Amino acid sequence: MIMKEILPNLPEENIDMLAATSVLQQQVSEIRTQRPKWQSYEQSQMISKDDFNFITKYDTADLAGRAAILKEMRGQCAKTFLSLLEHVSKDQTIQYVLVLIDDMLQEDRSRIEIFREYAVKKKEPVCGLFLNLLNGSDGFIINMSSRIIAKIACWSPELIDKSDLHFYLTWLKDQLIVPNNEYMQSVARCLQMMLRIDEYRLAFISVDGLSTLLGVLSGRVNFQIQYQLIFCIWVLTFNPRLAERMNKFSVIPILADILSDSVKEKVTRIILAVFRNLIEKPEDGSVAKEHCIAMVQVKVLKQLSILEQRKFDDEDIVEDVQFLKEKLEASVQDLSSFDEYATEVKSGRLEWSPVHRSAQFWRENASRLNEKNYELLRILVHLLETSRDPLVLSVASYDIGEYVRHYPRGKHVIEQLGGKQLVMQHLSHEDPNVRYEALLAVQKLMVHNWEYLGKQLEKEQNTTKQTSTKAKAKPHNCLWS
């Protein structure tokens, strides 16, 4: 219901899957002119008399005539179309039949019921035959079948079968990463339709769809694909639970990068709409605050100031810029140094911001890295394992060293999380800065151990060796002086 209220705010965008510019739609126009010779199919007994009578009558009728035929021969319609798809082997004829079906549904959405009623009668899944066609080799047949499945899934009063849904969404996700996929716009449009339905949103997340969307957006894609895929993310953010989890996938940094390079107004508008939802939709106020800080961290405020100077015809952009600027500026005023640090770590984009080098910050906050089951430490360790950015690796190594230096049980915690081994691996990293920070971190891990042993000896023996123990430990302090 909410989407019907929201979507009209995007008047100029053809999100009804009929983009005249798409490869699929261009081919549709050509295929409509290539009517099959139905009589030869009947004469060779490849189709039945009933199917021949229906298809020849329907195929030559005008808009009003087709409506009258469907009213009169409703039961025969689905039977004939599905029979043709099942028994005809010529790709060109299958293409033509799929165009007829798609046109029929586009003329009147309620005609989805014709296929649903027939499926119930036959005790078969409504999308079954179309899903089978996704396994073919002809690009047009595959993507036109996908378009019909999306319409059945979205326009039918009932949701499609869960296993069929899982198969279809996985197929769509996989199509997004097919190299040089000429049908990319069509795939994205199917997703734009599907993700307006909340149950389908959750299913898409479960097949790792969001990570795939963001992976594509992180690469080089044209502005039309950018717009369509960000639209998919925007629709996902209408679910409050999904909006709360969204930045765990680094949505904010990725979209901030696109925003800074964007020259197309519609791409700018949809990114701002996503950012607004990430603040407005979460029911947990602390998550909304985290999102604000994350946006500040990746320089969104600077972009908003630039956008404020530009003239836009679209009032939504002006309103969203104002809303976001106010929210982000308010969050900066409330920002503690630990909030700033936590947001930077969660973004995965570590840099030498002032908090890292601040001894006071580590004295006051080292123990807070233990919060939420060592959440921030786990992220730092994960970055050491997965990042290829020398800057990120350098800062992560430094932070782990500082944590160990300022938290008494730090060495044990880091070892348990697998951090010590990863830091040591970076001693041989190709980048000299990474090697240097890894060496310092390893030294801190070792010195911490020696100091701890020294203190244990002092405590247990309680002898005059206390003075000599301190004297032995003292030279190592120069490692971080």
Buried (B, 14 or more C-beta within 10 A) or exposed (E): EEEEEBEEEBEEBEBEBBBEEBBBBEBBEEBEEEEBEBEEBBEEEBBBEEBBBBBEBBBEBEEEEBBEBBEEBBEBBBBBBBBBBEEBEEEEBBBBBBBBBBEBBBEBEEBBBBBBBBBEEEEEBBBEBBBEBBEEEBBBBBBBBBBBBBBBBBBBEEBBBEEBBBBBBBBBBEBBEEEEBEBBBBBBBBBBBBBBBBEBBEBBBEBEBBEBBBBBBEEEBEBBBBBBBBBBBBBBBBBBBBBBBBBEBBBBBBBBBBBEEBEEBBBBBBBBBBBBBBBBBBEEEEBBBBBBBBBBBBBBBEBBEEBEEEEEEBEBBBEBBEBBBEBBEEBEEEBEBBBBBBBBBBBBBBEEBEBBEBEEBBEBBBBEBBEEEBBBBBBBBBBBBEBEBBBBBBBBBBBBBBBBBBBEEBBBBBEEBBBBEBBBEBBEBEBEBBBBBBBBBBBBBBBBEEBBEBBEBBEEEEEEEBEEBEEEBEEBEEBEE
